[in-house]
């Protein structure tokens, strides 16, 4: 272990901290983390271990979610400008205005949203449980789904449930095309194509499976196949290869890299623990409102 990694481990013990790393962050960060996973999975894990300090290596909405579920903990975001373009596409004032225009609608927010937006909606969902959450809503209630039009569109098609879709998207997943899938299949015949449900509807239709990051990891772990085409942010390839020796994982497109997810470096992580920066602070009233739709989601059986 190099010097900076040793210093991080020493500070982690000193601060009674836990380090969380999203599946998309840099490999060296994933290797140093106590837990890796998707945003909500990590936040739930952090809540269960009751850490004094949570260092979330990911983007801001993820650190906010960790703070909402673990308000007693100090939550740090090592890179303060690590944001999420999709989350930022749902402006809280515009969401509030939409609520006023649709007083009877159930507002469903993808967990990839800011705390200010979560505070305005009825229930949250993840890419893995969106189907279950939408099925739980009475058929006679209109639904506004935000901020990802692609995840919402895929759920609409799968469930036959009409929803009003917010015009947001993940720029990385939204760029995937059917032609990319066709090229990848030609280059690796027989390998299943796994994409994220943040991709467009026609892309999901052309793929073999549309799965959350946790779903992709599980599929590849349980499959007897030896070769897979992965259509999501490239950071997940490190964990896939690490957990599945002897299997081959091919990126659908080399350009599927989220710059925000890659912002955190080992030095940023060290400085964050050393200086206890940047702390995620949420207004208590906002936090009380924003955690409700997350808890409602977790209560859906």
N, C-alpha and C positions, 0 to 999 in steps of 0.2 A: 504494500500500500504506500503511495507516495506521501510526501510531507503534508500537502494540503488536505488530503483525505484523512490523515491521522488527526490533524488539528480540528477538522469538522467532527470527527468521532469524539474527541475530547470535549469539545464545546457541547455536543449533543448530550453527553452524560452530565456535564456541569449544569446545563439548563433544564435537565429532565425533559428533553424534547423528543419528538417523534418526527421523522422526515417522511413526507408523502410525495410520491412522484407519479405523475400521470403517464399512461402508456405511450404518449407521444413525445416526451421530453428526451433529451440527449442520453445516450447509453450510459455514460459515466455517472450521470445523476441517478438513473434507474438502479444501477449497481450499488450505489451508496445508500439508497433509501431503505427505510424499514418496511414500507409497503408500496407496491405499485398497483395501479388499477385505473378505473375510470373515475370521473370526478365524484359522483355520488357514493360509489363503493368506498372510495378513500375517506370521504367525510364521515360515513357511517362507522368505518373502522376507527377513525380518530376519536369519535365519540365513545366507542366501546373501551378504548385503552386509557381514557381519562388523563391524557398528557397535559403537563403544565404549559408546554409550548408545542405548537404545531407549525412546522415549516412546510408550506404547500408549494411544491415545485410544479407549477402549471400556470394557469392564467387567473386573472382577478376574480371572475365569477365563481371559480372553484374555491378559492380561498374564502370568499364571502360565504359560500355554502358551508364550509367547515366551521366558520365562526357562528353561523346561525345554529348549527347542531351542537356546537361545543362553546357556548358563550362564556363559560368560566375559563377557557384556555386563551392564552395569548397566541394569535394566529399571525404568522409572518408570510409575506409574499416576497421572495428574494429579489425579484425584478419588478419594480413598481409599475413599469409601463407595459407589462405583459398583459395584453387585453384579448378580447375575442370579438372579431368583426361581426359575427352573427349576433352575439348578445347586444352589441351596440346598435344593431339595426332596429331594435325595439325601443324607441324613445319613451320614457315613462309618461311624459305629458301626452303623447299621442295615444298610448295605451289607455290612459285615464279618459281621454276624449272618446275613444272607441267604446269604452264601458258605458259612458253616458248615452251613447247612441244605441247600445244593445243591452238594455237593462235586464232582459230575460235570459241572456246567453250565459253559458258556462265558459269561463275563460281558462284554457289549459295552456300552461307555459312549460315548454321544454326546459329542463334544468339548466341548459346553456342560456341563461338569462341573468340579468343583474338583480341584486337584492331589491332595488327600487321597483323593478317590474314584478318580481315575485310578490311583493307586498300588495300588488293590485289585482292579482288573479285568484282563482278559486282552488286550483289544484295544479301540481307539477307532474311531469312525467320524464322518463328517460327514453333513450332509443330502444332500450331493452324491454321496458314495460308499457310503452305508449299504447299498444293494443289493449292491454288489460285495463288501463286507466280509461280509455275512450269507451270501452264496453261497459264500464261501470256507470256511465252517465245515462240517465233515462233518455229513451228515444225521442221523447217529445220536447227535449231541451235543445235549442240551437247551441252550437259550439263555435267559439273563436279560438283558433290554434296559433300559437306564436312561440318563438319568432321564425321557425324554420318551415318555409313553404314546402320543402321537399319531404321532410319527415311527415308533415301533415298530409301531403298529397299521397304518399305511399300508404298511410293509414286509411285515407279516404277510399282508395282503390281496394285495399284488402278487406275492409269492413263494410263497404258500401254505405258509408255514413257521410253525409254532406257536412262540410265544415267551412267556415270562413277562414281563409289562410292569410296570415300576416306575410308581407312580401320580403321576408328575410331568408338568408341562406348561409351556409359555410362556403366561403370562396374556394376552399381546397376541394371539397366534395362536389360542389356545383360544376366544376370544370370537367368532370369525368363525362365521357361520351360513349355511346354504343360502339363507335368506330375504335376507340381505345380497347374495348373488350374484345372486339373481333381480331385486332392485331395481336393481343396477348394470347388469345386462344390459338391463333395460327403459329405463334412462336413456341407455345408449350401445350401441344395437343393432349387432351385428357385431364389436364389440371383444372380443378374446380376454381371458378372465379368468385371470390368473396368480396362483397362491397359493403359499405356502410349505408344505413337507411337515410343518411343525409344527402345521398346522391339523388339525382333526378329519377322520376318514375320510370322512364323508358330505360334508364341504366339498370335499375333494380330488376326490371323485367328481363333484361338481357343477361343478368348474372345468374349464378347458381344459387347463391344465398345472399341475403341482405341482413347483416348482423351487427350488433353493437361491438365495441372492442372486446368486452368480456365474452360475447358470443363467438367472435372470431377465434379468440384464444381457446375457448372450450371446444369448438368444432374441430380445430386443428389437432388438439390434444387427443380427442376421442376418435378421430378418423384413422382408418388403416391406410389412407393414402399417403404418398411420399412427396407430393409436389403440389403447391398451392399458389394461386395468383391472388395477391392481396391488394384490394382497392380501397385503401384508407391511408391516413398519414403514415409516413415511413417509419416513424419512431417505434411503432408496434413490431416491426421486423426484428428488432434486437431481442425483445422478450420472446417472440415466437421461436427464434433460432436457439435461444438459450434454453428454453423449456422443452424443445423438441429436437434433440440431436438426431441426425440421420434423416431429417426431413428437409425439403428445400422450399424456400419461400421467395417468390418472385414479386417485385412491385409491379402493380398494374401500370403505373407511370412514374418515372423517376422524379417528376416535378411535384409530386404530392408531399410537399414539405410546408408545415405551418411555421412561419418565422417567429410568431409569438411564443409558440410552444418550445422553440429552440433558444429562447433568449437567456434562460437561466444557465449559468456556468458554475463550475465548482467554486470559483472565486466568489461569485455572487452568493452562493450558499454559505460559504465561510463567513463573509462579511455580514450577512443577515443574522447568523447565529451570534457572531461576535458583538455586533452593535444592536441586536434586537430590532432590526428593520426589515421591511416596512410593516408596521403593525396594521392589521385590518381593524378599523374602528367603525362600528355601525350604531346609529342612533337607536336607543332602546325601543322606542315606539315603532320605528321602521323594522327592527329585527323581530319584534313580536308579531307584526303583520306578515313579514316575509317568511317566517318559519312555518306558519300555518299550512300553506299549500304543500309544503314538503311533508309535513306530518300527515296530512290527509292522504297523500300519495302512498306513504308507507303503511297506512292503515287499510288500504284497499287489499282485500284478500283474493 
